[in-house]
Amino acid sequence: MKHYKYLLMRRFTQIAILVLYIGANAWGWKILRGDLSASLLMGKVPLADPYAVLQIAVTGATLGIDIIAGALIVTLFYGIIGGRAFCSWVCPINMITDTAAWLRRKMKFSEIQKRFYMSRSLRYWILGLSLVLSAVMGVAAFELISPVSMAHRGAVFGMGMGGGALAVIFLFDLLVHENGWCGYICPLGASYALIGKFSLIRVHHDANKCTDCRDCITVCPEKEVLHMINRSSESVLMGECTNCGRCVDVCKEDALGFSIRSQLKQPKDEE
Amino acid sequence: MKNSPSNDRRRFLLSIARGIGLSAMGALVWSAYVGEVKAAPLILRPPGALKEEEFIKNCIKCGLCVEACPYDTLKLAKPGDNLPMGTPYFTPRTTPCYMCSDVPCVPVCPSGALNEPSVSSYVNAHAKLDINKARMGLAVIDKESCIATWGIQCDACYRACPLMGQAITIEYSKNERTGKHAFLVPIVHTDVCTGCGMCEHACVTQKAAIYVLPRALAMGEAGNHYIKGWDPKDEQRLESVKKEVPHESTKTKLSEKSALDSLNDESGL
């Protein structure tokens, strides 16, 4: 059980948040109303997705006070505390892509499949492109096609044909590219990677305990962030880390664990 | 030779060109899709909604208005509805807007896409929500299929209208065909109708003969060069026009001479 601690906590959080949103629409609960693009917490605190608000802003819209305040609150939360935790702890797509990645590992797809090249920076290009398109078309461009919003809105307000988009992501991740959606395409994740670059909660690696079994790298959806494994004791500092804690879970030697980012300068490579 | 500086440069330029090409291709496909899905002129928005183009810029698709609506009137457009995805709309024939006096859907809007001042009236500089100010659409009557215009007695839309006698009035006239009956023909008043759709909901014909259209579609525009001679206020506009455009400023061959001389000139005959 110890080896699934953070996974279970994550699933609980994801599902609980989803249920709270669904309850607001279906049974009139007042805890968390709206959806992931903008919501109202306890009927008072506005929350808004900074990336969605940014897209709306570049269309030349007159932004309401509530979404500006909401976007600031969310930005501060992930910027100071959570890092890219939205992706692994809140986003409903995460359950789909995790399932695809798990199946891929079980069926050893990555070992038999010839890897085709995609750049991890693709998502930042899509992020930029979405802002340009929003400005030119006068409508939040990514929000119109976002499978993340579609999935969440669909769960709360009715799915329609949105299930198709989710199936596409599942099949893409399963058959085409490991963690293809979250790791390479999703600009929402990219925006949280930028926001959470300097956040405080970090995975810390202790090289002295590491036996180089590489289990952590196998499960990590953003393998690049674990470049220090078995090399040096340092924290995972890249914004791309989603703080999912899977590496902490699977590490049998306790070489990985969550810690608060130290304010002091980190000792880099010991060599 | 493989790693010569000039080959490096070629590779660098090629990768830039490829990046730009792929981005342009992506942008083209994406913008075509976005252009397609945002174009939906036949959509009715919640009360207080900004003009469609502005609305679609501002709406963050959170569904708070939908949750606030006590009658399940508002829906969020789902994939497959062929409407701008995630934006709120309503279908009066199914569920009209019941014109809540406290307009719960508007104040919850976090983005300002639903504009509170546009559905407020001011009493002693105090803003108070007033649903009668809403202009969600405009009821339009198809006289050919409205059975009241046939002479069959029906005032369903008139009775259903929350602004009965103001937004829809009944015009009485004699039915000459039978000689002893009356026509009770409904008339929609553009300046009062809120577009709530209660009339469309109540209409007894198989497909509603009175239906709500977005105002921008339902209304014409005469242009401001017509001046109503029977309206003294409207006639005042003539004075300012004279000053701006002095008379006989254009010279044509006919206007060279005075009108009388021009008429008496027989040289061309």
Interface residues (C-beta under 8 A of the other chain):
Chain A: A24 N25 G28 R33 G34 D35 S37 A38 S39 L40 P46 A48 D49 A52 V53 I56 T59 G60 A61 T62 L63 G64 D66 I67 G70 W125 I126 L129 V132 L133 V136 M137 G138 V139 A140 A141 E143 L144 I145 S149 M150 R153 G154 V156 F157 G158 M159 G160 M161 G162 G164 A165
Chain B: G19 S23 G26 A27 W30 S31 Y33 V34 G35 V37 K38 E53 E54 I56 K57 N58 I60 K61 C62 G63 L64 V66 E67 K75 L76 K78 P79 G80 D81 P84 M85 G86 V108 C109 P110 S111 G112 A113
